[in-house]
Amino acid sequence: MTAASVVTSLRGLPSMAEEELTMFFYIGFATLLFLIPAGLVAAELGGAFANRTGGVYTWVGEAFGQRWGFLAIWLQWIQNVVWYPTGLSFAAAGVAYTFNDSKLASNNVYTGLFCIGIYWVATLIALTGTSLLAKVTRAGFLLGTALPGVILLALFVWWWAAGHPLGWETADNSAVSVVKDGHDSPRWAPYLTGLGSLAFLGAILLNFAGVESQAVHIKEMQDPKRQFPRAIFIAAGISFAVFTLGSLAVAGILPYSEMNQQTGVFVTLQRAFDTLMGVQWPTYILALLIGYGALGGALAWLSGPSKGLLATAHDGMLPPLMQKTNKTGVQRNILLIQGVIVTAISSIYLFTKDVSTVFFMISSMTITLYIIMYMMMYAAVIRLRKTRPDLPRSFVIPGGTPGLWAFAGAGFLAVAFAFVVSFVPPSQLPIGSPASYVLTVAAGTVVFTIAPMIIYAKRKPTWRSGGENTHSSFEKPTPQPATATDP
């Protein structure tokens, strides 16, 4: 379950493949300093509050107060909303390749309209309260991610065994290769000429995000102290294998000059099938499956995070407008607000011809929002160890206090660094005006972060909801004896 929540589709492979063999640096960074610490921190917090709803709203709220808990759950919700245009744009490319139209896959107007149209159709379905979306996405991971990934890897092995030139051997770009004895050799460490060289770090980190979502199931295990860490390491291994081998296949088959974040996976399949078998039709079938997997991965989260946000209504966090539900109990107005935001962000595609640039820019905006939430989560586990030492924990990060600081501290520093480089225009992409890029990412981050603080500051007692569709996720700590160190 944890691996599936991290590896939602193959859309992240080209962004890592574009780094050629330096991808191992980025993937190692994301796995060791982000994926594993986030899983262990979520395990401790999830086990401590397994009988409470709200997730990060409860975790951060118990550590720092409702204001910051509300900000955390808001960021977890809004980053999903901001992320939808990237997930749906990858599905749009898959549909285009299904009809053998590679130009359409890179068409900015088509991509923008596809994202807007599909999202509103899905929203209308979600408003009916049916389980249709869940049924559509049920087989997405196996058919749209696992199966195409295995086939892609098999094609790469065949390509290599047949003696075809490997992409990283002919890159001819100082960012990913170095000239030795008159021949291009791949770099194994990033070629640092400034922070722009590390700008892809944030996008790669986003591929590994989401591991905290499964910590709520920790008490369903027979021996969580042993089993959950093992599950985290197995999930980390699966995620590492999928991303590394998949990215390696794309980097090996596709020349560096043809790398494209939006269409890289499909072009790789097309090139491999054409060169190795002299056919094209398998590409169209796999493109449809990959598009389905990406669509399912995006739509699977359509209503879930918004329900988490609605849960804060009982504590008076949301204005009445955002508490409205329809007769089937669906959070109508929140879904409609989501639709408006997704439409606005997807419209960026309509005015920017380079789809890859928009894809990366939106991803950068998404990761900055998500990273803020992760920094709060890491800080919460450290603070709660100090202020709530007697809190029952079914799982504790191993190593005592040094272990806590090693995992949570390293995780905090890693995401803080990724947060900084997310604002730097990537040197590997033609982003046009650097100032426009920075302004767009920064403006989106500021607006979506300040909005919940304004909502919280303007809250009123009359906002508190007592309806059946909402429930308290944050509770004040149980009073402790005078000797306790309760906040």
C-alpha positions in Angstrom: 0.0 0.0 0.0 2.8 2.4 0.8 4.7 1.6 -2.4 1.5 2.2 -4.4 0.9 5.5 -2.7 4.4 6.7 -3.7 4.6 5.2 -7.3 1.4 6.6 -8.7 2.5 6.5 -12.3 5.5 6.5 -14.6 5.3 10.3 -15.2 8.4 11.0 -13.1 10.7 8.8 -15.1 11.8 11.4 -17.7 12.5 14.0 -15.1 15.0 11.6 -13.5 16.3 10.2 -16.8 17.1 13.7 -17.9 19.8 13.7 -15.3 21.3 10.6 -17.0 23.6 8.6 -14.5 23.6 11.5 -12.0 20.1 10.3 -11.3 21.6 7.9 -8.7 22.6 10.9 -6.7 19.1 12.4 -6.7 17.3 9.1 -6.1 19.7 8.2 -3.3 19.1 11.6 -1.7 15.3 11.2 -2.0 15.3 7.6 -0.6 17.8 8.0 2.3 17.1 11.5 3.4 13.4 11.8 2.5 11.4 8.6 1.9 12.7 6.6 4.9 12.7 9.5 7.5 9.2 10.5 6.4 7.9 6.9 6.7 9.4 6.5 10.2 8.1 9.8 11.4 4.6 9.1 10.1 4.7 5.7 11.8 5.4 7.2 15.2 2.8 10.0 14.8 0.2 7.7 13.2 0.6 5.1 16.0 0.4 7.7 18.7 -2.9 9.1 17.3 -4.3 6.0 15.6 -7.7 6.5 17.3 -8.0 10.1 16.0 -9.0 11.3 12.6 -7.4 14.2 10.7 -3.9 12.9 10.1 -1.4 15.8 10.0 -4.1 18.1 11.3 -4.0 16.2 14.6 -0.3 15.5 14.6 0.8 19.1 14.0 -2.1 20.5 16.0 -1.2 18.6 19.1 2.4 19.8 18.9 1.9 23.5 18.0 -1.8 24.3 18.2 -4.8 24.3 16.0 -3.6 27.2 13.8 -0.6 25.2 12.6 -2.5 22.0 12.4 -5.0 23.7 10.1 -2.2 25.0 8.0 -0.7 21.5 7.7 -3.9 19.8 6.6 -4.6 22.7 4.2 -1.2 22.3 2.6 -1.7 18.6 2.2 -5.0 19.3 0.5 -3.9 22.2 -1.7 -0.7 20.5 -2.9 -2.9 17.7 -4.2 -5.1 20.3 -6.0 -2.1 22.0 -7.5 -0.6 18.6 -8.5 -3.6 17.5 -10.6 -2.7 19.5 -13.7 0.7 17.6 -13.9 -0.9 14.2 -13.4 -3.7 14.8 -15.9 -1.3 16.3 -18.4 0.6 13.0 -18.4 -2.7 11.2 -19.0 -3.3 13.7 -21.9 0.0 12.7 -23.5 -0.9 9.0 -23.1 -4.2 9.5 -24.9 -2.5 11.5 -27.7 0.0 8.7 -28.3 -2.8 6.2 -28.3 -3.9 7.9 -31.5 -0.3 8.1 -32.8 -0.2 11.8 -32.6 3.0 12.8 -30.9 2.5 16.5 -31.9 -0.8 16.6 -30.1 0.9 15.3 -26.9 3.2 18.4 -26.9 0.4 20.8 -27.8 -0.1 23.2 -24.9 -3.7 24.1 -25.8 -4.8 20.4 -26.1 -3.1 19.6 -22.8 -4.7 22.5 -20.9 -8.2 21.8 -22.3 -7.8 18.1 -21.5 -6.9 18.7 -17.9 -9.7 21.1 -17.4 -12.3 19.0 -19.2 -11.4 15.7 -17.5 -11.2 17.2 -14.1 -14.7 18.7 -14.3 -16.2 15.4 -15.6 -14.6 13.6 -12.6 -15.8 16.3 -10.2 -19.4 15.9 -11.5 -19.1 12.2 -10.9 -17.7 12.7 -7.4 -20.6 15.0 -6.6 -23.1 12.1 -7.1 -21.6 10.3 -4.2 -21.1 7.1 -6.2 -18.0 4.8 -6.1 -17.4 5.1 -9.8 -14.1 6.9 -9.4 -12.8 4.2 -7.1 -13.8 1.5 -9.6 -12.0 3.3 -12.4 -8.8 3.6 -10.5 -8.7 0.1 -8.9 -6.5 -1.5 -11.5 -4.5 1.6 -12.3 -1.4 0.6 -10.5 -1.0 -2.9 -12.0 -2.2 -2.1 -15.5 -1.0 1.5 -15.9 2.2 1.5 -13.9 3.6 -2.0 -13.0 2.9 -3.7 -16.3 4.3 -0.9 -18.6 7.2 -0.5 -16.2 8.2 -4.2 -16.5 7.9 -4.1 -20.3 10.0 -0.9 -20.5 12.7 -2.6 -18.4 12.6 -5.7 -20.7 13.0 -3.5 -23.8 16.0 -1.7 -22.2 17.7 -5.1 -21.5 17.0 -6.2 -25.1 18.3 -2.8 -26.4 21.5 -3.1 -24.3 22.1 -6.8 -25.2 21.6 -6.0 -28.9 24.5 -3.5 -28.8 22.6 -0.3 -29.5 24.1 2.9 -28.3 23.1 4.0 -24.9 21.7 7.5 -24.3 24.1 8.5 -21.6 27.1 7.5 -23.8 26.1 10.1 -26.5 24.7 12.9 -24.3 27.4 15.5 -25.3 26.3 17.9 -22.6 28.6 19.1 -19.8 25.7 18.8 -17.3 25.6 15.0 -17.6 28.8 14.0 -19.4 32.5 14.7 -19.4 35.0 14.2 -22.2 37.7 11.6 -21.5 40.2 10.5 -24.1 38.2 12.2 -26.8 35.0 10.4 -25.9 31.9 11.4 -23.9 31.6 9.6 -20.5 28.6 9.9 -18.2 28.9 11.8 -15.0 28.0 10.1 -11.7 27.8 13.2 -9.6 25.9 16.4 -10.5 27.9 19.1 -12.4 27.4 22.0 -10.0 27.5 25.4 -11.6 25.0 26.9 -9.3 21.7 26.1 -7.6 20.1 25.8 -11.1 22.0 22.6 -11.5 20.0 21.1 -8.6 16.6 22.5 -9.5 15.4 19.0 -10.5 15.9 17.8 -6.9 12.5 19.2 -5.9 10.7 17.5 -8.8 12.4 14.2 -8.0 11.6 14.5 -4.3 7.9 14.9 -5.3 8.0 11.5 -7.0 8.8 9.9 -3.6 6.2 11.9 -1.6 3.1 10.4 0.0 4.6 7.7 2.2 3.0 9.2 5.3 -0.5 8.4 4.0 -0.4 4.8 5.1 0.7 5.2 8.7 -2.9 5.3 9.8 -3.0 1.5 9.3 -0.1 0.8 11.8 -2.4 -0.6 14.6 -3.8 -3.1 12.2 -0.5 -4.9 12.3 0.2 -7.7 14.8 3.7 -6.4 15.7 4.0 -2.8 14.5 7.3 -2.2 16.2 9.0 -4.8 13.9 6.6 -4.9 11.0 6.1 -1.3 10.1 9.8 -0.4 9.8 10.2 -3.5 7.7 7.3 -2.4 5.5 8.8 1.1 5.1 12.1 -0.4 4.0 10.4 -2.8 1.6 8.3 0.0 0.1 11.4 2.2 -0.1 13.1 -0.7 -2.0 10.2 -1.1 -4.4 10.0 2.6 -5.0 13.8 2.9 -5.5 13.7 -0.1 -7.9 10.8 1.2 -10.0 12.1 4.7 -10.3 15.8 3.8 -10.8 15.3 0.9 -13.3 12.5 2.8 -15.2 14.6 6.0 -15.4 17.6 4.0 -16.4 15.6 2.4 -19.2 14.4 5.8 -20.5 18.0 7.3 -20.2 19.5 4.3 -22.0 17.1 4.1 -24.9 16.4 7.7 -25.6 19.1 10.2 -26.7 19.6 13.1 -24.4 18.6 15.6 -27.1 15.2 13.9 -27.4 14.4 13.9 -23.7 11.1 15.4 -22.8 9.4 15.4 -19.4 5.9 15.2 -20.8 6.4 12.6 -23.6 9.7 10.9 -22.7 8.1 7.6 -21.7 6.1 7.3 -24.8 8.9 8.3 -27.1 11.1 5.7 -25.4 8.6 3.0 -26.1 8.1 4.1 -29.6 11.8 4.1 -30.4 12.4 0.7 -28.7 9.6 -1.1 -30.5 10.5 0.5 -33.9 14.2 -0.3 -33.6 13.9 -3.8 -32.0 10.8 -5.2 -33.6 9.9 -2.9 -36.5 6.4 -2.3 -35.1 4.5 0.6 -33.5 1.2 -0.8 -32.4 2.4 -2.0 -28.9 3.3 1.7 -28.1 -0.3 2.7 -28.7 -1.7 0.0 -26.3 0.9 0.8 -23.6 0.3 4.6 -24.0 -3.4 4.0 -23.3 -2.6 1.9 -20.3 -0.1 4.4 -19.0 -2.5 7.2 -19.6 -5.2 5.2 -17.7 -2.7 4.7 -14.8 -1.9 8.4 -14.6 -5.5 9.4 -14.8 -6.4 6.9 -12.1 -3.6 8.1 -9.9 -4.8 11.6 -10.2 -8.5 10.9 -9.8 -8.0 8.5 -6.9 -7.3 11.5 -4.7 -10.1 13.7 -6.0 -12.4 13.5 -2.9 -10.1 12.0 -0.2 -8.0 15.1 0.8 -11.0 17.3 0.6 -12.8 15.1 3.2 -9.8 15.5 5.5 -10.2 19.3 5.1 -13.9 19.1 5.8 -13.2 17.3 9.1 -11.8 20.5 10.5 -15.2 22.1 10.2 -16.3 20.7 13.5 -13.5 22.8 15.2 -14.7 25.9 13.4 -11.8 26.1 11.0 -13.8 26.4 7.8 -16.2 29.2 6.8 -19.8 28.1 6.3 -19.3 28.3 2.5 -16.7 25.5 2.6 -18.8 23.4 5.0 -21.7 22.9 2.5 -22.5 19.3 1.6 -25.1 18.0 -0.8 -27.9 15.5 0.1 -25.5 12.6 -0.4 -23.1 14.0 2.1 -20.4 15.0 -0.5 -18.3 18.1 0.3 -19.9 20.0 -2.6 -18.4 23.5 -2.3 -14.9 22.3 -1.5 -15.0 20.1 -4.7 -16.2 23.1 -6.7 -13.4 25.3 -5.2 -10.9 22.6 -6.2 -12.3 22.7 -9.7 -11.8 26.4 -10.0 -8.2 26.2 -8.7 -7.4 23.3 -11.1 -8.9 25.2 -14.0 -6.9 28.3 -13.2 -3.6 26.4 -12.9 -4.3 24.3 -16.0 -4.9 27.5 -17.9 -1.1 28.1 -17.6 -0.7 25.5 -20.3 -2.9 27.6 -22.7 -0.5 30.5 -22.6 2.9 28.6 -22.5 3.9 26.7 -25.6 6.6 24.5 -23.9 4.5 21.9 -22.1 7.6 20.5 -20.3 8.3 23.9 -18.8 4.8 24.3 -17.4 4.9 20.7 -16.2 8.1 21.4 -14.2 6.9 24.8 -13.0 3.7 23.4 -11.6 5.6 20.5 -10.0 7.9 23.0 -8.3 4.9 24.9 -6.9 3.5 21.6 -5.7 6.6 20.5 -3.9 7.1 23.8 -2.1 3.7 23.4 -0.6 4.2 19.8 0.3 7.6 20.5 1.7 6.2 23.0 4.2 3.9 20.4 5.5 6.7 17.9 5.8 8.8 20.4 7.7 5.9 20.9 10.1 5.5 17.1 10.5 9.2 16.6 11.3 9.1 19.4 13.8 5.9 18.0 15.4 7.5 14.5 16.1 10.5 16.2 17.8 8.3 18.5 19.9 5.9 15.8 21.0 8.7 13.7 22.2 9.6 16.5 24.6 6.2 17.8 25.5 4.2 14.5 25.5 6.7 11.9 26.7 4.0 9.7 28.2 1.9 9.7 25.0 1.2 6.0 24.1 3.2 5.1 21.0 2.8 1.8 19.3 5.9 2.6 17.3 8.9 4.7 18.2 11.6 5.8 15.8 14.6 3.6 16.8 17.7 4.9 18.5 16.2 7.0 21.2 16.7 10.7 21.1 19.8 10.5 18.9 17.8 8.3 16.5 15.0 10.8 16.5 17.3 13.7 15.6 19.1 11.6 13.1 16.0 10.7 11.1 13.7 13.7 11.7 16.5 16.2 11.8 18.1 14.9 8.5 14.7 14.7 6.9 13.9 18.3 7.9 17.2 19.6 6.5 16.8 17.6 3.3 13.4 19.0 2.5 14.4 22.5 3.6 17.3 22.4 1.0 14.9 21.0 -1.7 12.5 23.9 -0.8 15.2 26.4 -1.6 16.2 24.9 -4.9 12.6 24.6 -6.0 12.5 28.3 -6.6 15.6 28.3 -8.8 15.0 28.0 -12.6 16.5 24.7 -13.8 19.5 25.1 -16.0 18.3 22.0 -18.0 15.1 23.6 -19.3 14.4 26.5 -21.6 12.3 28.3 -19.0 12.3 31.7 -20.8 12.3 34.5 -18.3 13.9 33.4 -15.1 12.2 36.2 -13.2 8.8 35.1 -14.5 9.5 31.5 -13.4 10.6 32.5 -9.9 7.7 34.9 -9.6 5.1 32.3 -10.6 6.4 29.6 -8.3 6.8 32.1 -5.4 3.4 33.7 -5.9 1.7 30.4 -5.9 3.5 29.3 -2.8 2.8 32.5 -0.9 -0.9 32.7 -1.9 -1.7 29.1 -1.1 0.1 29.4 2.3 -1.3 32.7 3.4 -4.9 31.8 2.5 -5.4 29.3 5.4 -3.9 31.7 7.8 -6.4 34.4 6.8 -9.2 31.9 7.1 -8.1 30.9 10.5 -7.7 34.5 11.6 -11.2 35.3 10.4 -12.9 32.3 12.0 -16.0 32.8 14.1 -17.7 30.7 16.7 -20.6 30.3 14.3 -18.4 28.4 11.9 -18.4 25.4 14.2 -20.3 22.5 12.6 -22.2 19.9 14.4 -23.4 18.1 11.3 -23.1 14.4 10.8 -20.8 14.8 7.9 -18.0 16.3 9.9 -16.2 15.3 13.1 -13.5 16.6 15.4 -10.0 15.7 14.4 -8.2 17.8 17.0 -8.7 17.5 20.7 -7.0 19.1 23.6 -4.5 16.8 25.4 -5.9 14.9 28.4 -5.0 16.8 31.5 -1.9 15.3 33.1 -0.6 15.3 36.7 1.3 18.4 37.8 4.6 16.6 37.3 3.8 16.0 33.6 5.4 18.2 30.9 2.2 18.8 28.9 2.2 22.0 26.8 
